[in-house]
Amino acid sequence: MRKTVADLSGSCDRHQPSFRYWVTVGSTAEEDDIFEKLERAGFISQPLKEKLKEMKGFRNILVHEYGEVDDQFVYEAIKTKLADFDAFKREILKALEKIGP
């Protein structure tokens, strides 16, 4: 199984539209390892790797235990944590710039 680091060229005109970088993930059972692989490849920092793991855990709670989730907690997380997505985008774009078109 292969997963892509999204084709970010649409949001960044410094890259060719056809540019894609592939990260081999392995089996679905190894999917949690993607953040480790992104860090080892130099795409993301260690602090962002930890934040992404937290985000994935939060997503899993929302998807699998949505009936037990405190709506106010989710609302506050949305208001205060959206910058984490920007941090991810910045680090990936920086890594893509190093690779070139």
N, C-alpha and C positions, 0 to 999 in steps of 0.2 A: 504494500500500500504506500502511496506517495501523497504527500500534502504539499501545497505550495505556500510560500510566503507570498501573499497576494500580489497581483500585478498592480503595483503602486504607481505605475507610470501615468495612469490617467489623472492622478492627483498631483503629479510632479512633472512639469514639462522638461526637466533636465534629463529625463530618461526616454528611451525609445518606447513607443507603445507596445512593441512586441516583447519587451524585456520581461523575463520571468526567471526567478531563481528557485530551484527545487531543493527541498530538504527531505531526505529519506527518513521516514519515521519508523518503518517496520510495521509490525502488526498492531492492531487496535489496542491490544493489551499493553503495548509500549507507548501509547499515545501521551501519557503523562510525561514521558521523557522528552517531548518536543522542546520544552523550555530549556532543559539542560543542553540539548543539541544546539539550540539557537545561541546560547551563551558561549559554548565551546567554539562555535564557528565565528564568534565575534560580532554577531548581529545585535545582541542585547547585553546589557550590563547585568551583573549579579543582583543588584537591588531591583531592577525591573523584572528579572526572572522570578524573584520571590513574590513581587506584586502580581504578576500574571498567574502564578499558582493560586494566590488568594482569590483572584478574580474568577478563575475557573471553578474553585470551590463554591463561591457565592452563586455563580451561574447554576451549578449542579443543585444547590439547595432550592433556588427559584424554580427550576424545572421539575425536580423530583419531590419536593416537599412544599409546593406552593400554597397548600391549604394551611400550613403552619407558620407562614412567614408574616411578620409584623409589617404591615403596609407603610407605617411611618418610618421604620428602619430602612426600608427599600427606598422610599422617597428621599431621605437624608443622604443615603449612599449615592443616589443619582445626582443630587445637588452638589455633593462635595468630592466625588471621585471621578468625574468625567475627564479630568486632567490626566488620569492614568492612560487613557486612550491616546491622548496627544503625545505623552511620553513614549509610548510604544511606536507611534508613527514617526516621531523624530529619530528614534534610534534605528529603526529599520531604514528610513531614508538615508541616514548618515552612512549606514553599512552599504547600501546600494550605490551611493556615490563613490565609495572606495572601490567597488567592483567595476564601475563604469558601465556604459551602455552596451 
